[in-house]
Amino acid sequence: MGTVDENLSVWTERWDWSSQGDEWSGWWGGTEAMWHAAVLPRVHAFIPAGTILEVGPGYGRWTQYLRAVCDRLILVDLAPNCIDACRRRFGDDGDIEYHVNDGRSLAMVDDASVDFAFSFDSLVHADLDTLASYVAQLADKLTADGVAFIHHSNAGAYRTSSKLARRMPARWAGRLMRRGLLIDLLAWRSPTVAAEQVRRLCEQAGLACVAQERLSWESGYYLTDAISTVARPGSRWDRGPASWTTRSFRAEARRTARLYARSSFPEPRS
Ligand SMILES: C[S@@+](CC[C@H](N)C(=O)[O-])C[C@H]1O[C@@H](n2cnc3c(N)ncnc32)[C@H](O)[C@@H]1O
């Protein structure tokens, strides 16, 4: 999983979208909980924003929040069914633009027009050549003080562990992966991408990777994911590079799920 063709096949033909992607928020206690506890604290400085570009919106799990904090929202996804679903969900009121792309191109976006580019839980499945293409184009698309928040794979930092996990008999591998004892290949992180490479892609594109968080995902220990925050050198977001790791993502999710369950005042059982 990682090429544009593989992504197209999974997200158009193989994935059951009947829960609109909300099934990926269950471990946080639901999509609202995940937005408020996992996503919003990481993007709050960048919103509200004039124009937001979202790459890989799926069926609109984060779009529903982004649309409320911008004047104009541009959605780009390689899967036509995802763009159709977003159009049905959010309507054609003129503030949202919908685009199906080839998995690489941002040609439909005007240069110097994007204040905030956002992609969460989508490009983790994309290979390095796809990220290279998007990062290079963001150099043209961002406004002078524009900023991009890109969630991508860091599985490429674990080549040996991944090789080991692939050789492990399937009957043990799944269990060990879910416990965080083996790198989680079931989460389909692209094996071609490591955080350091994305930092270099930014530099090659004339952008600065101003912050980079390496984080574990649902299965714990391995830092399979990364979020790169990207801006123009010398712009208001370029305050010197910062990088940190978060191994507690799963623990934060469990705590949030418990808190949301208690504070949502469920109906008493009859
Ligand atoms: C796991 S779904 C996540 C959707 C949404 N971000 C969410 O969190 O609910 C991955 C999405 O990314 C899209 N996608 C994957 N690779 C892409 C690419 N190279 N360019 C644009 N969209 C892509 C898929 O079509 C799908 O909509």
The ligand as an SDF file (V2000), in Angstrom:
LIG
                    3D

 27 29  0  0  0  0  0  0  0  0999 V2000
   -7.9310    6.6650    5.0770 C   0  0  0  0  0  0  0  0  0  0  0  0
   -8.8120    7.7430    4.0330 S   0  0  0  0  0  0  0  0  0  0  0  0
   -8.8950    9.1810    5.1180 C   0  0  0  0  0  0  0  0  0  0  0  0
   -9.8680   10.2160    4.7170 C   0  0  0  0  0  0  0  0  0  0  0  0
   -9.9610   11.3930    5.6840 C   0  0  0  0  0  0  0  0  0  0  0  0
   -8.7280   12.1440    5.7280 N   0  0  0  0  0  0  0  0  0  0  0  0
  -10.2990   10.8820    7.0680 C   0  0  0  0  0  0  0  0  0  0  0  0
   -9.4140   10.9530    7.9490 O   0  0  0  0  0  0  0  0  0  0  0  0
  -11.4150   10.4300    7.2750 O   0  0  0  0  0  0  0  0  0  0  0  0
   -7.5820    8.2020    2.8450 C   0  0  0  0  0  0  0  0  0  0  0  0
   -8.0650    9.2330    1.8670 C   0  0  0  0  0  0  0  0  0  0  0  0
   -6.9450    9.7700    1.1680 O   0  0  0  0  0  0  0  0  0  0  0  0
   -7.1920    9.7790   -0.2250 C   0  0  0  0  0  0  0  0  0  0  0  0
   -5.8990    9.6930   -0.9030 N   0  0  0  0  0  0  0  0  0  0  0  0
   -4.9900    8.6900   -0.8160 C   0  0  0  0  0  0  0  0  0  0  0  0
   -3.9090    8.9850   -1.5420 N   0  0  0  0  0  0  0  0  0  0  0  0
   -4.1350   10.2040   -2.0990 C   0  0  0  0  0  0  0  0  0  0  0  0
   -3.3940   11.0440   -2.9690 C   0  0  0  0  0  0  0  0  0  0  0  0
   -2.2060   10.6800   -3.4290 N   0  0  0  0  0  0  0  0  0  0  0  0
   -3.9230   12.2220   -3.3150 N   0  0  0  0  0  0  0  0  0  0  0  0
   -5.1620   12.5970   -2.8750 C   0  0  0  0  0  0  0  0  0  0  0  0
   -5.9150   11.8350   -2.0750 N   0  0  0  0  0  0  0  0  0  0  0  0
   -5.4000   10.6580   -1.6800 C   0  0  0  0  0  0  0  0  0  0  0  0
   -8.0990    8.5870   -0.4310 C   0  0  0  0  0  0  0  0  0  0  0  0
   -8.8000    8.6110   -1.6360 O   0  0  0  0  0  0  0  0  0  0  0  0
   -8.9900    8.6690    0.8020 C   0  0  0  0  0  0  0  0  0  0  0  0
  -10.0350    9.5680    0.5950 O   0  0  0  0  0  0  0  0  0  0  0  0
  1  2  1  0
  2  3  1  0
  2 10  1  0
  3  4  1  0
  4  5  1  0
  5  6  1  0
  5  7  1  0
  7  8  2  0
  7  9  1  0
 10 11  1  0
 11 12  1  0
 11 26  1  0
 12 13  1  0
 13 14  1  0
 13 24  1  0
 14 15  1  0
 14 23  1  0
 15 16  2  0
 16 17  1  0
 17 18  1  0
 17 23  2  0
 18 19  1  0
 18 20  2  0
 20 21  1  0
 21 22  2  0
 22 23  1  0
 24 25  1  0
 24 26  1  0
 26 27  1  0
M  CHG  2   2   1   9  -1
M  END
$$$$
